[in-house]
Amino acid sequence: MNLQIVDLGLIDYEPAWKLQDEYAVEIAAGTRPPTLLLLEHPHTFTFGRKGHAENLLWSPEELTRRGVSVHWVDRGGDVTYHGPGQLVGYPLIPLSPISYPPNSLIPNSYPDASSRLPNADYVGYVRKLEETLIAALARLGVVGGQRSGLSGVWVQADVWSRCARCRPEDKAKPAKIAAIGVKVDAKGVTRHGFALNVNPDMEYFDGIIACGLSEPVVALADLLDPVPPMERVKAEVAAAFREIFGSDGTKRA
């Protein structure tokens, strides 16, 4: 896959969401290669298509006091948090075959069927995102894994039990370190993606029941001392994404 990686830095949620739509249209038309956006958001809660309003625990006044914006969006899943210190990735890649026109700028993005995920392999795509993050965490010295029936990336209790801020009663449970919520549009191009907790203000997770689950949530800062800088985490995630999805291009916005 001829993949381009774009680092957007810190960007508000709405313009990043709009940019996904713009890029996805261009990718489907063959005027832009498949793209991975890497970024951070200001304090934001987003609800997916399976969102439940009761999983938002803070009042409108508290949201205003803490500077949190709330968005109902078209990805899968329930509510999650985005904020500074969390690495967000939005892969915009076609899961279905795309017949590029003869004058396309990227006629060889998918030179053969073997380089595509099977049509409508939504679950397989989510599993590949999880594998990408697990590989990146391994490069950083953290063992992560998948859980049957649940999306995202998790660390077992023995991995995160030294977390100083976490409640003792939670420490026998697996903890979520990365959330995943995606959309595949009518032309088979993916939107939304993953959020990996690096060193965000974890108090903001107190404002929601994250993903509608009672399991604890952790960050790399709870597991590693010193916590790796965001630039290194981006580099490891990008390298793992290239290995699993394929890539030959990186740029900054």
C-alpha positions, 0 to 999 in steps of 0.5 A: 500500500502506498501509505502517507503519514501526516502529523497534525499536532494538536488540533480541535476535533471538528476540523480533524473530523472534517479533514477526514471526510475531505481526505476520504473523498480524495482517496476514493477518487484516486487523487490522494494515497491512503493516509494515516493522520496522527494527532492530539486533541484538546479535551474532548468527549466523543460518543459513537453510534452506540453511545449512551448519554448516561455514560457522561457523568459530568454536568454541563457546568463541570464540562465548561469549567474543565474546557471539555467539548462533547461530540456525537459522531459516526464511528462505532462504539460508545463514549471515549475521551481525547486530550493532550498527551493522548496519541490519536490515529485516524487511518483513511484507507480503502478496505474495498477494491477501488477502480482508479481512473486512468489519469489517477495520481496514484494508479498503483496504490493497490497493485493487486488484490493481495495488498487489500483487505477483503471487502467488508472485513470490518472486524479484520481491520479492527484486529489489525489496528489492535495488532499495530498498537500491540507491536508499538507498545512492545517496542516501548517495553509494554506488553499489551494484548486483545480481549475476546469480544472487546475492541481496543488494547489491554494490559494484564493486571500484573503489567499495570499493578504498580500504577500508583494512582489506580484503585487497589480494587481495580488492580486484579482486572485488565486495564485498557490502554488504547480505545478503537472506534471506526467507520467504513463509508459507502465507498469502503474507506475507513474513518476515525481510528484509535486513541493510545493513552501516553501521558494525558490527564487521567482525571478526565476519564472520571467524567465518563464511563469509558466505552460503557465498560467498568474496567480501569483505564491506564496510560504509558505514564502509569507503566513506564518511568520515564514516560517516552516522549510523544514523538517517540510514540508516534514513530513507533506507532508509524513503524508498526503501522507500516509493517502491518498495513504497508507504507512508503511516505511520511510528511508533516502537515 
